[in-house]
Amino acid sequence: MDKLVLSTQGMPDRLDDRGRFNTWHDMYVAAYCEFDLRRVEDKPFAANTEFQAIGGIGVASTDAAVDRVLRNKQHVAGASLRSNFCLAFSRNAFPIVQVQLGRETVHRIDSPVLVTEGEAGDIRQLGGFNFLLLDIPPQLLIGRVANAYDMVARQLDAAPQVAAHLKRYIGILPQLTQGEPDRLLLDHIAATLIDLVALVLGANGDSADLAKMRGLRAARLEDVFALIRKHFADPAFSTAHVARKLGLTPRYVNDLLQETGIGFAERVTELRLQTARKMLADKGKDRLKVIDIAYAVGFNEVSYFNRRFRQRFGEKPSDARGHADGDGLVSERA
């Protein structure tokens, strides 16, 4: 999937510090809209922004030695007029100060910040900008949150758990959209993003009900996946452990997984088998016995491991020793 990258890395060596800032500034403004950026003065300038569009929503990650963005009335009235909303999540240790629509707000650390590009504004943050951001056309948001403009430059603390879910979901999007993802997947991701944004902004009524059914379930499912990836090698790992960690019920966890078509036990077993196969193929682990590898990935019985391994890969674990392809991944052998 196409991604726009604006970075000081790879800029010509002939550019000095100010030259790198001016060049990156111009690229950033050309990609988004007119505004003035102020660099952090007490450290060398470096910046990296990655941007991709998903179903009409822009998803961006920025880490830049910039501590102020100013968009004045002349910028707003210029040829590059934009009126999108931006929902940003900071990743540094300093609060964001926002002045817009006659309001000045000092946002709490880790709280989302809603900005409108259609009005003049001033955003400041000590230490430089390091954030995840959604760029949302107003027509996608107003239909779900009618008072969206009233939420600009306000404390968005009505749904902190949902905000945390959304931040994590944005963070994993590069993994979900690698290569050329299916159009249906992209549409689903876009719908999930809007659902979660609506909940963060305090949607109510039918809009909130719809968002809770789709967006929140999707975000919780990502949390379930993350816990499975982290703890699958624990022999005692179960849906009860997942439910306790996330404050859910085991039945709810099982229902979420069943909606994907792959249940908890099947998903955990697949991760264990794939990990075991990689370990068997790793010549650096050739001193480990098969039983040691079986136990290391979470199996309690070597006979059960041997049976499942052969069912999955069509060979005995001992036959998989040292069979890796050029990328370090285990080759498929029937």
SVG drawing of the C-alpha trace seen along z (x, -y; Angstrom):
<svg xmlns="http://www.w3.org/2000/svg" viewBox="-30 -37 58 77">
<polyline fill="none" stroke="black" stroke-width="0.4" points="0.0,0.0 1.4,-3.4 2.8,-5.4 4.1,-9.0 7.4,-9.5 8.8,-12.9 12.1,-12.5 15.4,-14.3 17.2,-11.0 18.8,-10.8 18.8,-14.6 22.0,-15.8 25.1,-16.3 25.5,-19.8 22.4,-20.9 23.2,-22.4 20.8,-22.1 18.7,-25.1 18.7,-23.8 17.3,-20.4 14.6,-22.2 13.6,-24.5 13.5,-21.6 11.4,-19.4 9.1,-22.3 8.3,-23.0 7.7,-19.3 5.4,-19.0 3.4,-22.1 3.0,-20.9 1.7,-17.6 -0.8,-19.0 -1.7,-22.7 -0.3,-26.1 1.0,-26.8 4.2,-27.9 6.4,-25.4 8.8,-26.4 11.8,-24.1 13.2,-23.1 16.3,-25.3 18.4,-23.4 19.0,-20.2 19.9,-19.2 16.9,-19.2 15.6,-15.7 12.1,-14.7 10.2,-11.8 6.6,-11.6 4.8,-8.6 1.3,-9.0 -1.1,-6.7 -4.8,-7.0 -7.3,-4.4 -10.8,-4.7 -10.6,-8.5 -9.0,-8.8 -5.4,-9.9 -3.2,-8.0 0.1,-9.6 3.0,-9.1 5.3,-12.1 8.5,-12.5 10.0,-15.9 12.1,-18.5 9.2,-21.0 7.5,-22.5 4.9,-24.8 2.5,-24.8 0.7,-28.0 -2.1,-28.3 -3.3,-31.9 -6.3,-33.5 -4.2,-34.1 -3.3,-30.4 -7.0,-29.4 -8.1,-31.7 -5.4,-30.6 -5.5,-28.4 -4.8,-25.3 -8.0,-25.6 -8.7,-22.5 -11.3,-21.8 -10.5,-18.4 -10.5,-17.3 -7.3,-16.0 -7.3,-13.7 -3.8,-13.4 -2.2,-11.3 1.0,-12.5 3.9,-10.1 6.2,-12.3 6.2,-13.3 4.9,-16.9 1.3,-18.2 0.0,-19.8 -1.2,-23.5 -3.9,-24.2 -5.4,-27.6 -8.4,-27.5 -12.0,-28.7 -11.4,-31.1 -10.4,-28.4 -7.0,-27.7 -6.5,-24.2 -3.6,-22.4 -4.3,-18.8 -3.4,-16.0 -0.6,-13.7 -1.9,-10.7 -5.3,-12.5 -6.3,-12.9 -6.4,-16.3 -9.0,-17.4 -8.0,-20.1 -9.9,-21.6 -7.8,-22.7 -10.7,-25.0 -10.0,-27.5 -6.9,-29.4 -5.0,-27.8 -1.8,-27.4 -0.4,-24.1 2.7,-24.0 4.5,-21.2 7.8,-21.2 10.5,-18.8 9.1,-18.4 6.2,-16.7 5.9,-12.9 2.4,-11.8 0.0,-9.5 -2.7,-11.4 -5.9,-10.8 -6.9,-13.2 -10.6,-13.0 -12.8,-14.8 -15.7,-16.6 -18.4,-14.8 -17.2,-11.5 -17.4,-12.8 -20.2,-15.2 -22.8,-12.6 -21.7,-10.6 -20.8,-13.4 -23.0,-16.4 -21.2,-18.6 -17.7,-17.7 -16.7,-21.4 -17.7,-21.9 -15.1,-19.2 -12.2,-21.1 -9.8,-22.4 -11.6,-20.6 -10.5,-18.0 -11.5,-14.6 -11.7,-12.5 -15.2,-11.0 -13.9,-7.6 -10.3,-7.1 -10.4,-3.3 -11.7,-3.8 -9.0,-6.4 -6.3,-4.0 -7.8,-1.3 -7.8,-3.8 -4.2,-4.8 -3.1,-1.2 -5.2,-0.4 -3.6,-3.3 -0.2,-2.0 -0.7,1.5 -2.2,0.2 1.1,0.4 1.1,4.2 -2.5,4.6 -2.0,2.7 1.3,4.1 1.5,4.9 -1.8,4.5 -4.6,5.3 -8.0,6.2 -10.5,3.4 -13.0,4.9 -10.3,4.9 -9.5,1.2 -13.2,0.4 -13.5,2.3 -10.5,0.5 -11.9,-2.9 -15.3,-2.1 -13.5,-0.9 -11.5,-4.2 -14.6,-6.3 -16.5,-4.3 -13.7,-4.6 -13.3,-8.4 -17.0,-8.8 -16.9,-7.1 -13.8,-9.2 -15.7,-12.3 -18.7,-11.2 -21.2,-10.1 -24.6,-9.1 -27.8,-7.5 -27.7,-5.3 -24.3,-6.5 -22.8,-5.3 -24.6,-2.0 -23.2,-1.3 -19.7,-2.3 -19.8,-0.1 -20.9,2.9 -18.1,2.4 -15.3,0.2 -14.9,1.2 -15.2,4.9 -12.5,4.6 -10.2,2.8 -10.8,5.3 -10.1,8.1 -6.7,6.5 -5.9,6.5 -6.8,10.2 -4.5,10.9 -1.7,9.0 -2.0,11.1 -2.1,14.3 1.1,13.4 2.7,12.5 1.7,15.5 1.0,18.4 4.1,20.3 2.7,20.4 1.3,23.9 -1.4,22.6 -2.5,19.7 -6.2,19.7 -9.2,17.5 -9.6,16.9 -6.2,15.3 -7.0,13.0 -10.4,12.1 -8.8,11.2 -6.1,9.1 -8.7,7.1 -11.5,6.9 -13.8,9.0 -15.6,12.3 -14.2,15.6 -17.4,16.0 -17.0,12.5 -13.3,13.3 -14.4,16.6 -17.2,14.9 -14.8,12.3 -12.4,15.0 -15.2,17.1 -16.2,14.1 -12.8,14.4 -13.4,18.0 -10.4,19.2 -11.0,20.1 -8.6,19.6 -7.2,23.1 -6.7,23.3 -5.0,19.9 -2.7,20.7 -1.7,24.1 -0.9,22.7 1.5,20.1 3.1,22.9 3.6,25.1 5.0,22.3 7.4,21.2 8.5,24.8 9.2,25.3 11.3,22.1 13.3,23.3 13.8,26.7 15.0,25.1 17.5,22.8 20.9,24.4 21.9,22.4 19.4,24.5 20.4,27.9 21.6,29.0 18.0,28.7 16.1,31.9 12.7,32.1 11.1,32.5 12.9,29.3 11.5,27.4 8.0,28.8 8.0,27.7 9.5,24.3 6.6,23.4 3.9,24.5 3.1,28.2 2.8,30.4 3.2,33.7 5.7,34.5 3.5,37.2 0.7,34.7 3.2,32.2 4.6,34.8 1.1,35.7 0.0,32.2 3.2,31.2 2.9,34.0 -0.8,33.2 0.1,29.6 3.3,29.9 3.3,33.5 6.6,34.5 8.0,35.4 9.6,32.7 13.0,34.4 12.7,34.2 12.3,30.4 15.8,29.9 17.8,27.3 15.3,26.7 15.1,22.9 14.8,20.7 16.9,17.8 14.8,15.3 15.2,17.3 11.7,18.6 10.8,22.3 10.2,23.8 6.9,25.5 7.4,29.2 4.7,31.8"/>
</svg>
